[in-house]
Structures are given as C-alpha cells and as structure tokens.
C-alpha cells in the first residue's frame, strides 16, 4: 500500500508541473488562434472558391486535373 501512496504522490507532483503555465504564454497562444481564425476565414472566402471545381468528379481525368493544378505549386515565403 505504501508504494501506491508514493506513486500517487509522484503522479500529483507531475500533474502539478504539467498544469503550471505562464499567463503571458497562454495569452499569446489565444492571440495566435484568433489570427489563424481570421486567416482561415479569408482563405475560405477568397482563395478556396477557385479550387472548388477540382472537387468535382472521381474519375482519372478529374484526379489528373487536380494533380496538374498543384504540381508546380510553390508556397510563398512567410513574411
């Protein structure tokens, strides 16, 4: 039974360390999520519609058209 108590104590010590956080870091993550939400909304409304025709059809020609569209794609460098 003593080993069970030691394991539990060790578990709670590890849990305390895992749950410790810096509020500035949490706020930075929240801000980053908000930025990503805005970026996602913009991409879905302005960029994605041009690719919707590529989702039509499941035959080989449709798949080849999608591959050709993205074959020469080069991501833009982040700013």
Helices and strands as residue ranges (DSSP letters): H 2-19, H 23-42, I 43-47, G 48-55, H 60-71
